[in-house]
Amino acid sequence: MSRFVDDMTVLWLGSHNDYLNFKRDVNNYGILKWTMEDPSNKAIFLDLDMTISEEGVISTRTFQKPMNLYLYIPPQSAHQD
């Protein structure tokens, strides 16, 4: 059996009740099962920290994990792509 893991983010504009119905329906369709977080005005997706203000303004900033060691291969390295 194979397992596919993908990440996605959704900006939900409907009501909380509509979200609960959507969550139920999407997990009752087909064989895929989805793991979802409860709606919030803040989300971290990959390396992006997103916030929606009370006025509906979306702001973003780069998210960096606390344990990020910033270890990169130097450009002059003989390491192949």
C-alpha positions in Angstrom: 0.0 0.0 0.0 1.3 3.4 -0.9 0.9 6.6 1.1 0.8 10.0 -0.5 1.4 13.1 1.7 0.6 16.5 0.3 0.2 19.9 2.0 -2.4 22.4 1.0 -4.0 25.5 2.6 -7.4 26.9 2.1 -8.9 30.3 2.8 -12.4 29.4 4.0 -15.0 32.2 3.5 -18.1 30.2 4.5 -19.7 29.8 8.0 -18.3 27.5 10.6 -21.2 25.2 10.1 -20.5 25.1 6.3 -16.9 24.2 7.2 -18.0 21.3 9.4 -20.3 20.0 6.6 -17.5 20.3 4.1 -15.1 18.4 6.4 -17.6 15.6 6.8 -18.4 15.4 3.1 -14.8 15.4 1.9 -13.9 12.5 4.2 -17.0 10.5 3.1 -16.0 10.8 -0.6 -13.7 8.2 -2.1 -10.9 6.5 -0.3 -8.8 9.5 0.7 -8.9 10.7 4.3 -8.0 14.3 5.1 -6.5 15.7 8.2 -7.7 19.3 8.8 -7.1 21.9 11.4 -9.9 23.9 12.8 -10.4 27.3 11.2 -8.3 30.1 12.6 -7.2 33.7 11.7 -3.5 32.5 11.7 -1.8 29.6 9.8 1.7 28.5 9.1 2.0 26.8 5.8 5.4 25.5 4.6 7.7 28.6 5.2 4.9 31.2 5.3 3.2 32.6 8.4 -0.2 34.0 7.4 -2.6 36.2 9.4 -6.0 37.6 8.6 -7.0 40.7 10.6 -10.5 41.5 11.8 -10.8 43.9 8.9 -10.0 41.0 6.4 -6.5 42.1 5.6 -4.1 39.2 4.9 -0.5 39.7 6.0 2.3 37.3 5.5 5.9 36.9 6.7 8.5 34.2 6.4 8.3 31.5 9.0 11.5 29.9 10.2 11.6 26.9 12.5 13.4 27.5 15.8 15.8 24.7 15.1 16.8 25.9 11.6 20.6 25.7 11.5 20.9 27.6 8.2 23.4 25.0 6.8 23.7 25.4 3.1 26.1 24.0 0.5 28.5 26.7 -0.5 28.4 27.8 -4.2 32.1 26.9 -4.7 31.4 23.3 -3.5 32.0 20.4 -6.0 28.6 19.1 -4.9 26.5 18.1 -8.0 22.8 19.2 -8.4 
